[in-house]
Amino acid sequence: MTAARNVDARASQSGLAVVAPGDRPGRLLREANDVRRRRRRDAPPSWHHRSVTVTQRPATLHLPGGPLDYTLRRSPRSRGLRVVIHPDRGVVVTIPSPGRRGWADPERRVRAFLVEREPWLRRHLDRHARDRAALAARGGLRDGAEVRFRGDLHRLRLEGAGPATRRSSVERVGGTVQDEIVVRRAVLDRRSTAAILEGWLKPRARAEIERAVLVHAAALEVAPRAISVRDQRTRWGSASRQGRLAFSWRLVLAPPEALETVVIHELAHLRIFGHGPRFWALVASRRPDHLAWRRWLREHSLELHAALDES
């Protein structure tokens, strides 16, 4: 009897019905079905079980214009070849995993694509180099340097806080010639100037983003489930089909119109996924000049991502 009931217990846990002498088949089937229902109810979504392994390695390709260094990145989520110029890593080529049909030996495809796009790549890499030189000329985060906030350049003023002050503070003030951002560092604060500024900028970014969401969500007839503010390096914003929105805190460095454009873009995705004519018409209904502000973000991408570099 005990052994039979142990078998029944194991069988019920596995979702199978085993009938022992004296037991009613109907009861055991109901128990097995209950187990299956509980298992389906309690199981995490299937995507939790998918392990996504992304590999990357440095590579160099000798093109007509000279050697080109890039990062070759393999991603299971990729369906084709994609090239971006990353603010920190330069040229990044993303291709599918070797298991995807036709991608076991990608070198020929990658070379052909980069040869075709070489003028575009060189042009943008040169522009990045000029932008970096211009940023360096602003003085990094030294006293008297220039930093951007809500689209405008501010003079950075670094001061020591009083001896009794326990926490560093940041304040935006109007200057005689130029508005200033004043950092008053506490004696015991071991954080870098960049970390102090980031701690001041992030709450302001969240407040600006949430204000824009509040203004436009109702008009677009959407209701996001959650809003997160992060340091996204390749996207200004993103939206999930579950209604979750994510934004880069660096948007607070850009003009308010650019931040609002990104918020509207992601809110519109809660109604229409994809970038077809209906989607862009929806974005334009709230921000007719969105193309100009998207262009502004593209042209200032490197600057905003390097805004808190110390040198």
Summary of the structure (lengths in Angstrom):
residues: 311
radius of gyration: 27.5
end to end distance: 78.1
largest distance: 94.7
contacts: 833
relative contact order: 0.08
helix: 44%
strand: 22%
